[in-house]
Amino acid sequence: MKVLFISRATLYKDKGGDTIQVINTAKYLEKLGALVTIRLSNETIDYSDYDILHFFNIIRPADILIHIKRSGKPFVVSTIYVDYSEYEKNERKGVAGILFKMFSPNSIEYFKVVARFFVNGEKITSPGYLFLGQRGSIKKIIAKSGMLLPNSNNEYKRLSKDYNLTKEYKVIPNAIDTSLFDGNSENDSRKENLVICVGRIEGRKNQFNLIKALNDTKFLLVIIGSPSANQVRYYEKCKEIAASNVSFIESIEQAKLVDHYKNAKVHVLPSWFETTGLSSLEAGAMGCNLVITDKGDTREYFEDFAFYCDPSSVESIFEAVSKAAGTNTDKRLQHKIFSQYTWANTAELTLQAYNEILQKKAQN
């Protein structure tokens, strides 16, 4: 089977959780015998050699529409349906912040696509997007897709409710690379007051409030990541307010994260929204106690094995970190991660979805 992955143009330049998802899904699909090619949405592509197309990030429909039209191939979508609206309405500053308080989430995303074109020079790959709009484009993609591949049942329910559509779907969970994050967390050097936050530095990830919560406390906070291309000022603000107990490490390879996870007692991701939080899975696998947002789909993954916080409240973040730091690691979380959330399992489920779609096509 020949599979074509198509993802956002900035997949490698502005790395995020979807970058890890794309690369590892392809890697483990190939272990199962599939031939996978990864291409970017702004590239000119010859689709003729592929059996099925696989898109990522349904909230970026302008990256998808043109390829559906040109290819005529069956396709699936890893929806990665992130809701930025709470962050945009409550935390976005300046003129954009004023405008975003007035508009719907779909209108906000539409304006962002247009803004990325003018500010960052990101090409609007699908001209039809400008006429259909964000909502119309997403509804069209859902309707034409062979299957949706959300990261959780809750993600699908949100998407279905927001667009008043039902569609066949298969949950394809986010995962860890067990060749790196092997669960061997026995380490005498784990520091009870060491707190780490791994992730792209941007407003949605909420590092600013995390820093405010832990500034001048007993905790040592290490923030690991680089800013998004359009969030450099946010990164600078984070550094400006950081006290002496807060330090920063630029984005590093996943293999180099292992020791950081082994050394820290707590990993915190107090985002305004998360479908999963890949770094939370990795940290949990390596024995960290987790502090995570209560916004999004996180409870389906982490149940009661994590400490939840309200991203809008520095008091809530501090309280959750304090509780996590003072609690022994719950081995049940590690068991759940290694039994359900591995890239090998993700690849098997993804391949099942491809086969179901291609079998239906052959029968028609």
C-alpha positions as CSV (number, residue, x, y, z in Angstrom):
1,M,0.0,0.0,0.0
2,K,1.3,3.5,-1.0
3,V,0.2,6.3,1.3
4,L,0.7,10.0,0.9
5,F,0.8,12.2,4.0
6,I,0.1,15.9,3.4
7,S,0.6,18.3,6.2
8,R,1.1,22.0,6.8
9,A,3.8,23.9,5.0
10,T,5.6,24.8,8.3
11,L,5.7,21.2,9.6
12,Y,9.5,21.1,9.9
13,K,10.2,24.8,10.3
14,D,7.8,25.4,13.1
15,K,7.7,22.0,14.8
16,G,4.8,21.0,17.1
17,G,3.1,17.9,18.3
18,D,1.7,17.3,14.9
19,T,5.3,17.1,13.6
20,I,6.0,14.2,16.0
21,Q,2.7,12.6,15.1
22,V,3.3,12.7,11.4
23,I,6.9,11.4,11.5
24,N,6.2,8.6,14.0
25,T,3.0,7.4,12.3
26,A,4.8,7.2,9.0
27,K,7.8,5.4,10.7
28,Y,5.7,2.7,12.3
29,L,3.4,2.3,9.3
30,E,6.4,1.4,7.3
31,K,7.3,-1.2,9.8
32,L,4.0,-2.8,8.9
33,G,4.8,-2.8,5.2
34,A,3.1,0.4,4.0
35,L,5.1,2.8,1.8
36,V,4.6,6.3,3.2
37,T,5.6,9.6,1.6
38,I,5.4,12.9,3.5
39,R,4.7,16.0,1.5
40,L,3.9,19.6,2.5
41,S,0.7,21.3,1.6
42,N,2.4,24.0,-0.5
43,E,4.2,21.6,-2.8
44,T,3.2,20.5,-6.3
45,I,2.4,16.8,-6.0
46,D,1.9,13.9,-8.4
47,Y,-0.9,11.9,-6.7
48,S,-1.1,9.1,-9.3
49,D,1.2,6.7,-7.5
50,Y,-0.7,6.6,-4.2
51,D,-3.6,4.4,-3.0
52,I,-4.8,6.8,-0.3
53,L,-4.1,10.3,1.1
54,H,-3.8,11.2,4.7
55,F,-4.2,14.8,5.9
56,F,-3.5,16.3,9.3
57,N,-5.1,19.4,11.1
58,I,-8.7,19.9,10.0
59,I,-8.5,23.4,11.5
60,R,-6.3,24.2,8.5
61,P,-8.7,23.4,5.7
62,A,-7.0,25.8,3.3
63,D,-4.1,23.3,3.3
64,I,-6.4,20.4,2.3
65,L,-9.1,21.4,-0.2
66,I,-7.0,21.8,-3.3
67,H,-5.4,18.4,-2.9
68,I,-8.8,16.7,-2.5
69,K,-9.9,18.4,-5.8
70,R,-6.7,17.6,-7.7
71,S,-6.1,14.1,-6.6
72,G,-9.5,12.4,-6.8
73,K,-8.1,9.9,-4.3
74,P,-9.8,8.5,-1.2
75,F,-8.5,10.2,2.0
76,V,-8.6,10.3,5.7
77,V,-8.0,13.2,8.1
78,S,-6.2,13.1,11.4
79,T,-8.4,15.9,12.7
80,I,-6.2,17.3,15.6
81,Y,-9.2,19.5,16.4
82,V,-7.7,22.1,18.6
83,D,-10.0,25.0,19.9
84,Y,-8.0,28.2,20.2
85,S,-11.0,30.4,20.9
86,E,-10.7,30.6,24.7
87,Y,-7.1,31.7,24.4
88,E,-7.9,34.1,21.6
89,K,-10.8,35.7,23.4
90,N,-9.2,36.0,26.9
91,E,-5.5,36.3,26.3
92,R,-4.8,37.7,22.9
93,K,-3.7,41.4,23.2
94,G,-3.8,44.4,20.9
95,V,-6.2,45.0,18.0
96,A,-6.3,41.3,17.3
97,G,-7.5,40.6,20.8
98,I,-10.3,43.2,20.4
99,L,-11.4,41.7,17.1
100,F,-11.3,38.1,18.3
101,K,-13.7,38.9,21.2
102,M,-16.3,39.9,18.7
103,F,-16.2,36.9,16.3
104,S,-16.9,33.2,16.3
105,P,-14.1,30.6,16.4
106,N,-14.5,29.9,12.7
107,S,-14.2,33.6,11.9
108,I,-11.2,33.9,14.0
109,E,-9.4,31.0,12.2
110,Y,-10.4,32.6,8.8
111,F,-8.8,35.9,9.8
112,K,-5.7,34.0,11.0
113,V,-5.3,32.3,7.6
114,V,-5.5,35.6,5.8
115,A,-3.2,37.3,8.4
116,R,-0.5,34.5,8.0
117,F,-0.6,35.2,4.2
118,F,0.1,38.9,4.7
119,V,2.4,38.8,7.7
120,N,4.3,35.6,7.2
121,G,3.9,35.1,3.5
122,E,2.2,31.7,4.0
123,K,0.5,30.9,0.7
124,I,-3.2,30.1,0.8
125,T,-2.9,26.8,-1.0
126,S,-6.6,26.4,-1.8
127,P,-8.2,29.6,-3.3
128,G,-11.6,28.1,-2.8
129,Y,-11.2,28.5,0.9
130,L,-11.6,32.2,0.6
131,F,-15.1,31.7,-0.7
132,L,-16.2,28.8,1.4
133,G,-14.8,30.2,4.6
134,Q,-13.5,28.2,7.6
135,R,-16.8,26.5,8.5
136,G,-17.8,25.7,5.0
137,S,-14.4,24.3,4.1
138,I,-14.3,22.0,7.2
139,K,-17.8,20.7,6.5
140,K,-16.8,20.0,2.9
141,I,-13.7,18.0,4.0
142,I,-15.7,16.0,6.6
143,A,-18.4,15.2,4.0
144,K,-15.9,14.0,1.4
145,S,-13.5,12.1,3.7
146,G,-13.5,8.3,3.8
147,M,-13.0,8.4,7.6
148,L,-12.0,10.8,10.3
149,L,-9.1,9.8,12.6
150,P,-9.4,11.9,15.9
151,N,-7.1,11.4,18.8
152,S,-10.0,10.6,21.2
153,N,-13.7,10.0,21.3
154,N,-14.2,13.4,23.0
155,E,-12.4,15.1,20.1
156,Y,-14.8,13.5,17.6
157,K,-17.8,14.5,19.7
158,R,-16.7,18.1,19.8
159,L,-16.1,18.2,16.1
160,S,-19.4,16.5,15.3
161,K,-21.3,18.9,17.6
162,D,-19.6,22.1,16.4
163,Y,-20.3,21.3,12.7
164,N,-23.6,19.4,13.2
165,L,-22.3,16.4,11.2
166,T,-21.8,12.7,11.8
167,K,-19.1,10.8,10.0
168,E,-17.5,7.4,10.3
169,Y,-14.4,7.6,12.5
170,K,-11.8,5.6,14.2
171,V,-9.9,6.9,17.3
172,I,-6.2,6.9,16.6
173,P,-4.5,7.9,19.9
174,N,-1.4,10.0,20.2
175,A,1.5,8.0,21.5
176,I,5.1,7.7,22.7
177,D,8.2,6.2,21.1
178,T,9.0,3.2,23.3
179,S,12.5,2.9,21.9
180,L,13.2,6.3,23.6
181,F,10.7,6.5,26.5
182,D,11.0,3.0,27.8
183,G,9.6,3.6,31.3
184,N,13.0,3.0,33.0
185,S,12.6,5.9,35.4
186,E,14.7,4.5,38.3
187,N,16.9,7.4,39.0
188,D,18.4,8.5,42.3
189,S,18.8,12.0,40.9
190,R,15.1,12.8,40.6
191,K,14.7,16.2,42.2
192,E,11.5,16.7,44.3
193,N,11.4,20.4,43.5
194,L,12.2,20.2,39.8
195,V,9.3,21.1,37.5
196,I,9.6,21.0,33.7
197,C,7.4,22.1,30.9
198,V,8.1,20.7,27.4
199,G,6.4,22.2,24.4
200,R,6.4,24.9,21.8
201,I,6.4,28.3,23.5
202,E,3.2,30.0,22.5
203,G,0.1,31.7,24.1
204,R,-2.0,28.5,23.9
205,K,0.5,26.5,25.9
206,N,0.3,29.2,28.6
207,Q,3.9,29.3,29.8
208,F,3.4,32.9,30.9
209,N,0.9,32.0,33.6
210,L,3.0,29.0,34.6
211,I,6.0,31.3,35.2
212,K,3.8,33.7,37.2
213,A,2.6,30.8,39.3
214,L,6.0,29.4,40.2
215,N,8.1,32.6,40.3
216,D,10.1,33.0,43.5
217,T,8.8,29.7,44.9
218,K,10.7,26.6,46.2
219,F,10.3,25.0,42.7
220,L,12.9,25.0,40.0
221,L,11.1,25.5,36.7
222,V,12.7,24.5,33.4
223,I,10.9,25.4,30.3
224,I,12.0,23.4,27.2
225,G,11.0,24.6,23.8
226,S,11.3,27.2,21.1
227,P,8.7,29.9,20.2
228,S,6.4,29.6,17.3
229,A,7.3,31.8,14.4
230,N,4.6,34.3,15.2
231,Q,5.0,34.1,19.0
232,V,8.5,35.4,19.5
233,R,7.2,38.4,21.5
234,Y,5.3,36.1,23.8
235,Y,8.6,34.2,24.4
236,E,10.4,37.5,25.2
237,K,7.6,38.4,27.7
238,C,8.0,35.0,29.4
239,K,11.7,35.6,29.8
240,E,11.2,39.2,31.0
241,I,9.0,38.2,33.9
242,A,10.9,35.0,34.9
243,A,12.5,35.0,38.3
244,S,15.8,33.4,39.1
245,N,14.3,30.0,39.8
246,V,13.1,29.8,36.2
247,S,15.3,28.8,33.3
248,F,14.9,28.1,29.6
249,I,16.3,25.5,27.2
250,E,15.6,25.8,23.4
251,S,13.9,22.9,21.7
252,I,15.9,19.7,21.7
253,E,15.6,16.3,20.1
254,Q,13.3,13.9,21.7
255,A,16.1,11.6,22.7
256,K,17.7,14.3,24.8
257,L,14.4,14.8,26.7
258,V,14.7,11.4,28.4
259,D,17.1,12.6,31.1
260,H,15.0,15.7,31.7
261,Y,12.0,13.5,32.3
262,K,14.0,11.2,34.6
263,N,15.3,14.1,36.7
264,A,12.0,16.0,37.2
265,K,9.3,15.2,39.7
266,V,6.6,17.1,37.9
267,H,5.8,17.9,34.2
268,V,3.3,20.6,33.7
269,L,1.4,21.7,30.6
270,P,-1.2,24.3,31.7
271,S,-2.5,25.0,28.2
272,W,-5.6,26.8,27.3
273,F,-6.5,23.7,25.3
274,E,-5.0,20.3,24.5
275,T,-6.3,17.4,22.5
276,T,-3.7,15.2,24.3
277,G,-0.3,16.8,25.1
278,L,2.4,14.6,23.7
279,S,4.9,15.7,26.2
280,S,2.6,14.8,29.0
281,L,2.4,11.2,27.6
282,E,6.2,11.1,27.4
283,A,6.7,12.5,30.8
284,G,4.1,10.2,32.3
285,A,5.8,7.2,30.7
286,M,9.1,8.2,32.4
287,G,7.6,8.5,35.8
288,C,6.9,12.2,36.2
289,N,3.7,13.3,38.0
290,L,1.6,15.3,35.6
291,V,-0.1,18.7,35.9
292,I,-2.3,19.3,32.9
293,T,-5.0,21.6,31.7
294,D,-8.7,20.8,32.4
295,K,-9.5,22.2,28.9
296,G,-9.9,19.8,26.0
297,D,-9.7,16.1,25.7
298,T,-7.0,15.3,28.4
299,R,-9.2,13.4,30.8
300,E,-9.9,10.7,28.3
301,Y,-6.1,9.9,28.3
302,F,-5.1,10.7,31.9
303,E,-8.3,10.0,33.9
304,D,-7.6,10.6,37.6
305,F,-3.9,9.8,37.3
306,A,-3.0,13.5,36.7
307,F,-3.4,16.8,38.6
308,Y,-5.7,19.2,36.7
309,C,-5.4,23.0,36.7
310,D,-7.4,26.0,35.4
311,P,-5.1,27.7,32.9
312,S,-6.6,31.1,33.7
313,S,-5.6,30.9,37.4
314,V,-2.0,31.1,38.6
315,E,-3.3,30.0,42.0
316,S,-4.8,26.8,40.5
317,I,-1.6,26.1,38.6
318,F,0.5,26.5,41.8
319,E,-1.8,24.4,43.8
320,A,-1.8,21.6,41.3
321,V,2.0,21.6,41.0
322,S,2.4,21.6,44.8
323,K,0.1,18.5,45.1
324,A,1.9,16.7,42.2
325,A,5.3,17.4,43.8
326,G,4.1,16.0,47.1
327,T,2.6,12.8,45.7
328,N,4.2,9.4,44.9
329,T,4.1,8.4,41.2
330,D,1.1,6.3,40.3
331,K,2.3,3.3,38.3
332,R,-1.2,2.8,36.8
333,L,-0.6,5.7,34.5
334,Q,2.6,4.2,33.1
335,H,0.8,0.9,32.6
336,K,-2.0,2.6,30.6
337,I,0.5,4.5,28.5
338,F,2.5,1.4,27.5
339,S,-0.6,-0.7,26.9
340,Q,-2.5,1.8,24.8
341,Y,-0.5,4.8,23.7
342,T,2.4,3.5,21.6
343,W,3.2,4.5,18.0
344,A,3.1,0.8,17.1
345,N,-0.5,0.6,18.2
346,T,-1.3,3.9,16.5
347,A,0.1,2.5,13.2
348,E,-1.9,-0.7,13.4
349,L,-5.1,1.2,14.0
350,T,-4.3,3.6,11.1
351,L,-3.6,0.8,8.7
352,Q,-6.9,-0.8,9.7
353,A,-8.7,2.4,8.7
354,Y,-6.9,2.5,5.3
355,N,-7.9,-1.1,4.6
356,E,-11.5,-0.5,5.5
357,I,-11.7,2.5,3.2
358,L,-10.0,0.8,0.3
359,Q,-12.1,-2.3,0.7
360,K,-15.3,-0.2,0.5
361,K,-13.9,1.6,-2.6
362,A,-13.2,-1.8,-4.3
363,Q,-16.8,-2.9,-3.6
364,N,-18.4,0.2,-5.1
